[in-house]
Amino acid sequence: MAISPYALTTLANAKEYLQITDTSQDARLEILINGTTIAIENYIKRKVKERTFTDEAYDGNGTDLLFLKNKPVSSIASVKYVGNGITDILEMDNYRVDAHGRLYNASGWVRGFQNYLVTYTAGYSTIPDDIQLACLKWVEYLYKTDIASYSSAFDQAGNSTQSPHWIPTVIKELLSPYKRVVIL
């Protein structure tokens, strides 16, 4: 297995952190890094490493703000309104966005269910040190537990099967500034 291009740390960083000097554990560490990356992103409810999100659907809420799911936002490629059987691309003069993912439209966002599609680039080009440390600490925690614990923590695709209560406290504390609050 190879390290995901969106991994929150590198194999070299994990090996240095765990003081591993040979290659005998590389495959296991790659699985742990990829699985831990997915688990962290699930916990904070957003993607971390910079990427483009294409036609991400949002509900118009009748206010002048939409909150994008991922941040920091570096650019908006398009905002489309989908309603009454038509798709209309909004002119860039009609909206603006800040790094925190707040998409502002002075005219307001028309109320509706998934009636806006936003294509944008967001995430960190360089992973913040505290997120990398959280990933390394979680990899270390899983590495030092037996393989049975790992197989119950992640499925074969690397997705976390545990509740957030299972996450070690120090990792939660490192990630708390990045956790997206979802208001229903």
C-alpha positions in Angstrom: 0.0 0.0 0.0 1.2 3.5 -0.8 0.8 6.6 1.3 -2.2 8.6 0.2 -1.4 12.0 -1.4 -3.6 13.5 1.3 -1.8 11.8 4.2 -1.3 14.1 7.2 2.3 12.9 7.7 5.0 11.1 5.8 6.4 7.6 6.3 9.8 9.2 7.0 8.3 11.4 9.8 6.5 8.4 11.3 9.7 6.3 11.3 11.7 9.1 12.9 9.0 9.7 15.5 8.8 5.9 16.4 12.6 5.6 16.1 12.4 2.9 13.4 15.5 2.6 11.3 14.7 -0.3 8.9 12.0 -1.0 6.4 10.4 -4.0 8.0 7.4 -2.0 9.3 6.9 0.3 6.3 3.8 -1.5 5.0 2.1 -1.5 8.5 3.0 2.2 9.0 1.6 3.2 5.6 -1.7 1.5 6.6 -1.7 3.3 9.9 -0.9 6.7 8.4 -3.6 6.4 5.8 -6.2 5.1 8.3 -5.3 7.7 10.9 -5.6 10.5 8.2 -9.1 9.3 7.4 -10.1 9.1 11.1 -8.8 12.6 11.8 -10.7 14.1 8.9 -13.8 12.3 10.0 -13.3 13.6 13.5 -12.8 17.2 12.6 -15.5 16.9 9.8 -13.4 18.4 7.0 -10.5 17.6 4.7 -7.1 18.9 5.8 -4.7 18.8 2.9 -5.3 21.3 0.0 -7.5 20.0 -2.8 -10.2 21.0 -5.1 -13.8 20.3 -4.2 -16.0 20.1 -7.3 -19.8 20.9 -7.3 -20.1 20.5 -3.5 -23.8 20.9 -2.8 -25.2 23.5 -0.3 -28.6 24.4 0.8 -29.6 28.0 0.2 -30.6 29.3 3.6 -32.2 32.7 2.9 -29.4 34.6 4.5 -26.3 36.3 2.9 -23.8 33.7 4.2 -23.1 30.1 3.3 -20.5 28.2 5.3 -18.2 26.0 3.1 -17.3 22.6 4.6 -13.6 22.9 4.2 -11.1 25.6 5.0 -8.9 27.6 4.7 -10.3 28.5 1.3 -7.7 29.7 -1.3 -10.0 30.2 -4.3 -13.5 29.8 -5.7 -13.8 28.4 -9.3 -17.6 28.6 -9.6 -20.9 29.0 -7.8 -23.9 27.6 -9.5 -27.6 28.0 -8.7 -29.7 25.0 -9.5 -33.4 25.6 -9.5 -36.6 25.2 -11.6 -34.8 22.9 -14.0 -32.0 25.3 -14.8 -28.4 25.8 -13.8 -27.1 29.3 -13.6 -23.5 30.2 -13.0 -23.2 33.2 -10.7 -21.0 36.0 -11.7 -18.0 36.4 -9.4 -19.1 40.0 -8.7 -22.1 38.5 -6.9 -20.2 36.8 -4.1 -17.0 36.8 -2.1 -15.3 34.3 0.2 -12.9 34.6 3.1 -10.2 32.2 4.2 -12.6 30.8 6.9 -15.0 29.5 4.3 -17.7 32.1 4.6 -19.3 32.6 1.2 -21.0 36.0 1.2 -23.7 37.1 -1.3 -25.2 40.6 -0.7 -28.4 39.5 -2.5 -28.8 36.5 -0.2 -28.8 32.8 -1.0 -32.2 31.6 -2.2 -33.7 29.1 0.2 -33.7 25.5 -1.2 -32.3 22.0 -0.8 -28.9 21.6 -2.3 -29.6 24.4 -4.8 -26.1 25.7 -4.9 -23.0 23.9 -6.3 -19.7 25.3 -5.3 -16.3 24.4 -6.8 -13.4 25.7 -4.7 -9.9 24.9 -3.5 -9.4 24.6 0.3 -7.1 23.0 2.8 -3.5 23.5 3.9 -0.6 23.3 1.4 1.6 22.6 4.5 0.0 20.5 7.2 0.1 22.5 10.5 2.5 21.0 13.1 -0.3 20.2 15.6 -2.2 18.2 13.1 0.9 16.3 12.1 1.7 15.7 15.7 -1.9 14.4 16.3 -1.5 12.0 13.4 1.9 10.8 14.6 0.7 10.3 18.2 -2.3 8.3 16.9 -0.1 6.2 14.6 2.2 5.6 17.6 -0.8 4.6 19.8 -2.0 2.1 17.2 1.5 0.8 16.4 2.1 0.0 20.0 -1.2 -1.8 20.5 -1.6 -5.3 19.2 -2.9 -6.0 15.7 -6.3 -7.1 17.0 -6.8 -3.6 18.4 -5.9 -2.1 15.0 -8.2 -4.4 13.0 -11.1 -3.4 15.3 -10.3 0.3 15.0 -10.2 0.5 11.1 -11.9 -1.5 8.4 -10.0 -2.8 5.3 -10.4 0.5 3.5 -8.8 2.4 6.4 -12.0 4.0 7.7 -12.4 4.4 11.4 -14.9 2.1 13.0 -14.6 3.7 16.4 -16.7 6.4 18.1 -15.0 9.7 18.9 -14.8 8.6 22.6 -12.2 6.1 21.6 -9.7 8.8 20.4 -7.0 9.5 23.0 -7.5 12.8 24.8 -4.2 14.4 23.8 -5.2 13.8 20.1 -8.6 15.4 20.6 -6.9 18.4 22.3 -4.5 18.9 19.4 -7.3 18.7 16.8 -9.9 20.8 18.7 -9.0 24.1 17.0 -9.7 22.5 13.6 -13.0 20.7 14.4 -15.8 22.0 12.2 -19.0 22.6 14.2 -22.1 21.4 12.3 -25.3 23.1 13.1 -28.4 21.2 12.1 
